[in-house]
Amino acid sequence: MDGNAARPIAPDVTFERLHEIADAFARRDVDGIVGFFAEDGEFRNAKGPHHWGQSFKGKAAIRSYFEPLFANAGDVKWQHTAEFICGDRAVTEWHRTATLRSGERQEWLGCDLYTFRHGLIVMKDTYIKVVA
């Protein structure tokens, strides 16, 4: 290879990275999940007081959402059904089930819209369908 030839630029996101993130959620591994976010990363939950849901910015805030989520729903599970990548953006579609400590059963279809920078999540925006 010519020493002056341009090196290929590493992609911001790969299917392997999406699978690693999904595996961390499947294990309910809060440290692993938070570790996939950039320091300035943001998680937007589907539910919240604003039209965009509720926003958690930075690793400490993101952790403050996921720790109680897993503590309140011991059997929460995500089954990924599809994923797409376009540049630094990715979409994952999933089926989530959980039984809360209160006994309430949840079953949602949803998707996450991701933006990545250098392999880390800078935005994870979640959308869900809820039976009402």
C-alpha positions in Angstrom: 0.0 0.0 0.0 1.3 3.5 -0.9 2.4 5.4 2.2 0.4 8.4 0.9 -2.8 6.5 0.3 -5.7 7.6 2.5 -6.6 5.2 5.2 -10.3 4.2 5.4 -12.2 6.0 8.1 -13.6 3.7 10.8 -17.4 3.8 10.8 -19.1 5.5 13.8 -21.5 2.5 14.2 -21.4 -1.2 13.1 -23.9 -4.0 13.5 -21.4 -5.5 16.0 -21.7 -2.4 18.2 -25.5 -2.6 18.0 -25.4 -6.2 19.1 -23.0 -5.4 22.0 -25.5 -2.7 23.2 -28.4 -5.1 22.9 -26.5 -7.7 24.9 -25.8 -5.2 27.7 -29.6 -4.5 27.8 -30.3 -8.2 27.8 -28.0 -8.7 30.8 -29.5 -5.6 32.5 -25.9 -4.4 32.8 -26.2 -0.7 33.8 -22.4 -0.2 33.7 -22.2 -1.7 30.2 -25.1 0.3 29.0 -23.7 3.6 30.4 -20.3 2.7 29.0 -21.6 2.8 25.4 -22.6 6.5 25.8 -20.3 9.4 25.1 -19.6 11.7 28.1 -22.0 14.2 26.6 -24.5 11.5 25.5 -28.2 11.8 25.8 -31.0 9.3 26.4 -34.5 10.4 25.5 -37.1 8.2 27.1 -40.4 7.8 25.3 -42.4 8.9 28.3 -42.1 12.2 30.0 -43.4 15.8 30.6 -42.4 17.1 27.1 -43.3 16.3 23.5 -39.8 14.6 23.2 -40.4 12.6 26.4 -37.9 13.0 29.2 -34.2 13.7 28.5 -31.2 12.3 30.5 -27.9 14.0 29.6 -24.5 12.7 30.7 -23.6 9.3 32.1 -24.7 10.0 35.7 -28.2 11.1 34.5 -28.5 8.1 32.2 -27.4 5.8 35.0 -30.1 7.4 37.3 -32.8 6.2 34.8 -31.6 2.7 34.1 -30.7 1.6 37.7 -34.3 2.0 39.1 -35.8 0.6 35.8 -34.0 -2.7 36.3 -34.7 -2.7 40.1 -38.4 -2.2 39.5 -38.8 -4.8 36.8 -36.7 -7.9 37.5 -37.7 -9.7 34.3 -37.5 -6.9 31.7 -36.5 -8.3 28.3 -35.9 -6.8 24.9 -36.0 -9.0 21.8 -34.5 -7.1 18.8 -36.4 -7.7 15.6 -34.6 -5.4 13.1 -31.8 -3.0 12.8 -30.6 -0.5 10.2 -27.5 1.7 9.9 -27.0 4.8 7.7 -23.8 6.7 8.3 -23.5 7.7 12.0 -27.2 6.9 12.6 -28.8 3.6 13.5 -32.3 2.3 14.2 -33.2 -0.8 16.3 -36.7 -2.2 16.5 -37.7 -4.4 19.4 -40.3 -6.1 21.5 -40.1 -5.4 25.2 -41.8 -7.4 28.0 -41.6 -6.8 31.7 -43.5 -7.6 34.9 -43.2 -4.7 37.4 -42.7 -5.4 41.2 -46.4 -4.2 41.5 -47.4 -7.2 39.3 -48.3 -5.0 36.3 -47.4 -6.7 33.0 -46.0 -4.5 30.2 -45.6 -5.5 26.6 -44.4 -2.9 24.1 -43.2 -2.6 20.5 -40.6 0.1 20.1 -37.6 1.5 18.3 -34.5 3.4 19.2 -33.1 6.1 17.0 -29.4 6.4 17.6 -26.7 8.9 16.7 -23.1 7.8 17.2 -19.7 9.5 17.3 -16.5 7.5 17.3 -18.4 4.3 18.3 -20.2 5.9 21.2 -23.8 6.9 21.6 -24.4 10.7 21.5 -28.2 10.3 21.3 -30.6 7.4 22.0 -34.2 8.4 21.3 -36.8 5.8 22.2 -40.3 5.4 20.8 -42.9 2.9 22.0 -46.4 1.6 21.2 -48.3 0.9 24.4 -51.6 -1.0 24.7 -54.1 1.3 26.5 
